[in-house]
Amino acid sequence: MASEAVLASAVHEVADAFEANELFQRNGWTDGLPIVPPTEAGVRAFLHAAHLEADHVVGVEPVRRRRITAEKVAIAAVMAGCLPEYMPVVTAVIRAMCEPQFGLHGSTASTGGSAPMIIVNGPVRTQIGMNATHNAFANASRANATIGRTVRLFLLNVLGGHPGQLDRSTLGHPGKFTFCLAEDEEDSSWLPLSVERGIPAGTSAVTVMAVESPHQIMNEWTHDPKEILDTYAAAIRVNMLTYSIWEGNYAMVIPCMHRQIFAEANWSKQNIRDYIFEVARVARKEWRTVGKAAVAGRKDEEQIYRALRSPDDLLVIAAGGPAGGFGAIVPPWYGKKSLAVTMPIGA
């Protein structure tokens, strides 16, 4: 249980919650949206919920060696509008982002404008009321919205990720406000993402990946799994030609209608990964078709580039509403320079 020692953060006296919000807005301590004032009582409640001392080091940012304490994470979670029971999920997310392979500094500072995408698996999803179905990427759950927003406020106030300063994003994308979803384990015959990535079944976990904006696809005209996957692969190839050709993690989010087609054909997530690995590729000469002739001819124009280093680079996620032949490809920020990390909750 967290001690009652004095918290290390500065204290600001304000008249009420309205004035607290104005103070945070003036000082650039928020993402532009209103915040919940992080009172001492609120911060302590979050620390108690996660059984953490205020000075417990949740992680260390690998490049600048910033030590991240549980107190600072709790402040961001309170501000974002979380409930105390979300705190173990939030701390697992921060731990995952501090793993060197995630590339926290680069993905925060790059002009590419990536955002951390969070996928939650295991019993905690239902315990805290996370959404995995209708509007899975958007505003259907307090838990989804505020856990994702905590990361943005943490990046702003603990790591200094302010736009135009450390954060040099040319455009960014709306996922930089919040990008958190739960996998629909109940309505899927597939193994959960976390189990595929080495976490024991029944254990709650988070997977975090630095991503660009999602590309929504639609195919309602076939029941052939390969034809469905050809549509997803087309979105990957578009990203390779118009954004980045470098191989690494891609996320594929598959809602219910497409999952039913795969289930009827007895296709597993591994079958999907294997097929996408083979077809998600482009030839260098194709850059000429998208206005990049200046670089297409610098090497062998027949050279083939794959989206994935191996089938395991593809994260296949079951999520989304029950109707509509839609799905999404979520591309990586910078190929293998930043890889997805999976972390058990409560470790």
C-alpha positions in Angstrom: 0.0 0.0 0.0 1.3 3.5 -0.9 2.6 5.5 2.0 1.3 8.8 3.2 4.6 10.6 2.6 4.5 14.1 1.1 4.0 14.0 -2.6 6.9 15.5 -4.6 4.9 17.5 -7.1 4.3 21.3 -6.7 1.0 22.4 -5.2 -1.1 25.2 -6.8 -3.9 26.8 -4.8 -6.9 27.8 -6.9 -10.5 28.9 -6.1 -12.3 26.0 -7.9 -12.2 23.5 -10.7 -12.8 26.1 -13.3 -9.8 28.1 -12.2 -7.8 24.9 -12.1 -8.6 24.3 -15.7 -7.7 27.9 -16.7 -4.4 27.5 -14.8 -3.6 24.3 -16.7 -4.6 25.8 -20.0 -2.4 28.9 -19.5 0.6 26.8 -18.6 0.2 24.3 -21.5 -0.3 21.4 -19.1 -3.2 20.0 -21.0 -4.0 18.7 -24.5 -6.5 21.6 -25.0 -9.4 19.7 -23.4 -10.6 20.3 -19.8 -9.0 18.2 -17.1 -10.0 16.8 -13.8 -7.9 18.7 -11.2 -5.3 16.3 -9.8 -5.8 16.9 -6.0 -3.6 15.2 -3.5 -6.5 13.0 -2.4 -7.2 12.0 -5.9 -3.6 11.1 -6.7 -3.3 9.1 -3.5 -6.4 7.1 -4.4 -4.9 6.1 -7.7 -1.6 5.1 -6.0 -3.5 3.0 -3.5 -5.5 1.3 -6.3 -2.3 0.2 -8.0 -0.5 -0.6 -4.6 2.3 1.7 -5.5 4.4 4.1 -3.5 4.5 7.7 -4.9 8.2 7.5 -5.6 8.1 4.0 -7.2 9.9 4.1 -10.6 7.4 2.9 -13.2 10.0 3.2 -16.0 13.0 5.1 -17.4 12.8 6.8 -20.7 15.8 5.2 -22.5 17.2 8.2 -24.4 17.2 11.0 -21.9 17.2 8.6 -18.9 14.1 10.3 -17.3 12.9 8.4 -14.3 9.1 8.2 -14.3 7.5 7.9 -10.9 4.1 6.5 -10.1 3.1 9.9 -8.7 3.6 11.5 -12.1 1.7 8.8 -13.8 -1.2 9.0 -11.3 -1.4 12.8 -11.8 -1.8 12.3 -15.6 -4.5 9.6 -15.0 -6.5 11.8 -12.7 -6.2 14.7 -15.1 -7.4 12.5 -18.0 -10.6 11.5 -16.2 -9.6 8.0 -15.3 -11.1 6.1 -12.4 -8.6 4.7 -9.8 -9.2 1.1 -11.0 -7.7 2.0 -14.4 -4.3 2.8 -12.8 -2.8 -0.7 -13.1 -3.6 -0.6 -16.9 -2.0 2.8 -17.2 1.2 1.8 -15.4 1.5 -1.3 -17.6 1.2 1.0 -20.7 4.0 3.3 -19.4 6.2 0.4 -18.6 5.8 -1.0 -22.1 6.5 2.4 -23.7 9.8 2.6 -21.8 11.1 -0.6 -23.3 13.9 0.4 -25.7 12.4 -1.4 -28.7 9.3 0.9 -28.5 11.4 4.0 -29.4 9.6 6.3 -27.1 11.7 9.4 -27.7 11.8 9.0 -31.4 8.1 8.3 -31.8 7.3 11.3 -29.6 9.7 13.8 -31.3 9.4 12.8 -35.0 7.9 14.9 -37.7 6.0 11.8 -38.7 3.5 12.5 -36.0 2.8 9.0 -34.5 0.6 8.2 -31.6 0.7 5.2 -29.1 -2.0 2.7 -29.9 -3.0 0.7 -26.9 -4.7 -2.8 -27.1 -5.9 -4.3 -23.9 -6.5 -8.0 -23.3 -7.7 -10.2 -20.5 -10.2 -10.0 -17.6 -9.4 -6.3 -16.9 -11.3 -5.3 -20.0 -14.7 -6.3 -18.6 -13.7 -5.4 -15.0 -13.3 -1.7 -15.9 -15.9 -1.6 -18.7 -13.7 -1.3 -21.8 -15.3 -1.3 -25.2 -14.3 -3.7 -28.0 -17.3 -3.6 -30.4 -19.3 -0.6 -31.7 -17.1 2.4 -32.4 -14.1 0.5 -31.2 -11.6 3.3 -32.2 -13.7 6.1 -30.8 -15.9 7.4 -28.0 -17.9 4.4 -26.6 -16.2 3.9 -23.2 -14.8 6.1 -20.5 -12.0 3.6 -19.8 -10.8 3.5 -23.4 -10.9 7.2 -23.8 -9.2 8.2 -20.6 -6.5 5.5 -20.5 -5.4 6.6 -24.0 -5.6 10.3 -23.0 -3.5 9.6 -19.9 -0.6 8.7 -22.2 -0.9 12.1 -24.1 -0.9 14.1 -20.8 2.0 12.0 -19.5 4.0 12.8 -22.7 3.2 16.5 -22.4 3.9 17.0 -18.8 6.5 14.4 -17.8 8.5 14.0 -21.0 7.9 17.5 -22.4 6.2 16.4 -25.6 4.7 19.8 -26.5 3.9 20.5 -30.1 6.5 22.7 -31.7 9.0 21.9 -29.0 10.0 18.2 -28.4 7.0 17.1 -30.5 7.9 18.1 -34.0 4.9 16.5 -35.7 4.1 18.0 -39.1 0.5 17.0 -39.0 -0.1 14.4 -36.2 -3.5 12.7 -36.2 -6.5 12.4 -33.8 -5.0 9.3 -32.2 -2.7 11.7 -30.4 -5.6 12.7 -28.2 -6.4 9.1 -27.3 -6.1 5.7 -29.1 -7.0 2.8 -26.9 -9.2 -0.3 -27.6 -9.9 -3.7 -26.1 -9.9 -6.9 -28.1 -13.2 -8.6 -28.5 -12.2 -11.9 -26.9 -15.8 -13.0 -26.2 -17.0 -13.0 -29.8 -13.9 -14.4 -31.3 -12.6 -18.0 -31.7 -9.1 -16.7 -32.1 -6.3 -16.6 -29.5 -6.1 -13.1 -27.9 -3.3 -10.9 -29.1 -1.5 -11.0 -25.8 -1.5 -14.8 -25.7 -0.1 -14.9 -29.2 2.7 -12.6 -27.9 3.6 -14.8 -25.0 1.4 -13.7 -22.1 -0.4 -16.6 -20.3 -4.1 -17.1 -21.1 -6.3 -15.4 -18.5 -3.7 -12.8 -17.7 -4.5 -9.1 -18.3 -2.0 -7.3 -20.6 -1.5 -4.3 -22.8 0.2 -4.1 -26.2 1.5 -0.6 -27.3 2.6 0.3 -30.8 3.6 3.7 -32.2 1.3 4.2 -35.2 0.2 6.5 -37.9 -3.5 7.1 -38.5 -5.7 4.1 -39.3 -6.7 3.2 -42.8 -10.3 2.0 -43.0 -11.2 -0.6 -45.7 -14.4 -2.1 -46.9 -15.2 -5.4 -48.7 -18.7 -6.7 -48.6 -18.7 -8.5 -52.0 -17.0 -11.8 -51.3 -16.8 -14.7 -48.8 -13.3 -15.7 -50.0 -10.8 -15.1 -47.2 -8.0 -14.4 -49.7 -10.1 -11.8 -51.5 -10.9 -10.1 -48.1 -7.2 -10.1 -47.2 -6.3 -8.7 -50.6 -8.3 -5.6 -49.7 -6.4 -5.2 -46.4 -3.1 -5.8 -48.1 -4.0 -3.1 -50.6 -4.2 -0.6 -47.8 -0.8 -1.8 -46.6 0.7 -1.3 -50.1 -0.7 2.2 -50.3 1.0 3.1 -47.0 4.3 1.6 -48.3 4.1 3.7 -51.5 2.7 7.0 -50.1 4.3 7.0 -46.6 7.0 4.6 -45.7 8.4 1.5 -47.4 10.2 0.2 -44.4 9.2 -3.2 -42.9 7.9 -3.6 -39.3 4.8 -4.1 -37.3 1.4 -3.4 -38.9 -1.9 -3.8 -37.0 -4.9 -5.3 -38.7 -8.2 -4.7 -36.8 -10.9 -7.1 -38.0 -14.6 -6.6 -37.0 -17.2 -9.2 -36.7 -18.5 -9.6 -40.3 -15.0 -10.3 -41.7 -14.2 -12.5 -38.7 -17.2 -14.7 -39.5 -15.9 -15.2 -43.0 -12.5 -16.3 -41.7 -14.2 -18.6 -39.1 -16.3 -20.3 -41.7 -13.2 -21.0 -43.7 -11.3 -22.2 -40.5 -8.7 -19.4 -41.0 -6.7 -18.7 -37.8 -4.8 -15.5 -37.1 -1.6 -17.4 -38.2 -3.2 -18.1 -41.6 -4.0 -14.4 -42.0 -0.4 -13.4 -41.0 1.1 -15.9 -43.4 -1.0 -14.7 -46.3 -0.5 -11.0 -45.7 3.3 -11.7 -45.4 3.3 -13.0 -49.0 1.1 -10.4 -50.7 1.9 -7.1 -48.8 4.8 -6.1 -50.9 5.7 -3.5 -53.5 8.4 -3.2 -56.2 10.5 -0.1 -56.1 9.4 0.9 -59.6 5.9 1.4 -58.3 7.1 4.6 -56.6 6.8 6.2 -60.1 3.0 5.8 -59.9 2.7 8.0 -56.8 5.0 10.9 -57.8 8.2 9.5 -56.4 10.1 8.9 -59.6 13.0 10.9 -58.2 13.9 8.1 -55.8 12.5 5.1 -57.7 15.5 4.9 -60.0 18.3 5.3 -57.4 18.5 1.5 -57.0 17.3 -1.6 -58.8 13.7 -0.7 -59.8 12.7 -4.4 -59.7 13.7 -4.7 -56.0 10.8 -6.0 -53.9 10.0 -4.6 -50.5 7.9 -6.5 -48.0 5.7 -4.8 -45.4 6.7 -7.4 -42.7 10.0 -8.9 -41.7 8.1 -12.1 -40.9 4.5 -13.1 -40.5 4.8 -12.4 -36.8 5.2 -8.7 -37.4 1.5 -8.5 -38.1 -0.8 -7.8 -35.1 -4.2 -9.3 -35.8 -6.8 -7.8 -33.5 -10.5 -8.8 -33.2 -12.5 -5.6 -32.5 -15.4 -3.6 -34.0 -19.1 -3.7 -34.3 -21.2 -6.6 -35.5 -22.4 -5.1 -38.8 -20.6 -3.9 -41.9 -17.8 -5.3 -44.0 -15.3 -2.9 -42.7 -11.8 -3.3 -41.2 -8.7 -1.3 -40.6 -5.0 -1.3 -41.2 -3.0 0.7 -38.7 0.5 1.3 -40.1 3.7 1.7 -38.1 5.4 5.0 -37.4 8.9 4.0 -38.7 9.1 0.3 -39.5 11.4 -1.7 -37.2 12.8 1.5 -35.6 9.8 1.2 -33.2 8.3 -2.1 -32.4 5.1 -3.1 -30.5 5.6 -4.1 -26.9 3.3 -6.4 -24.8 3.3 -6.1 -21.1 1.3 -8.0 -18.4 -0.7 -5.8 -16.1 0.4 -5.8 -12.5 3.8 -7.2 -13.2 
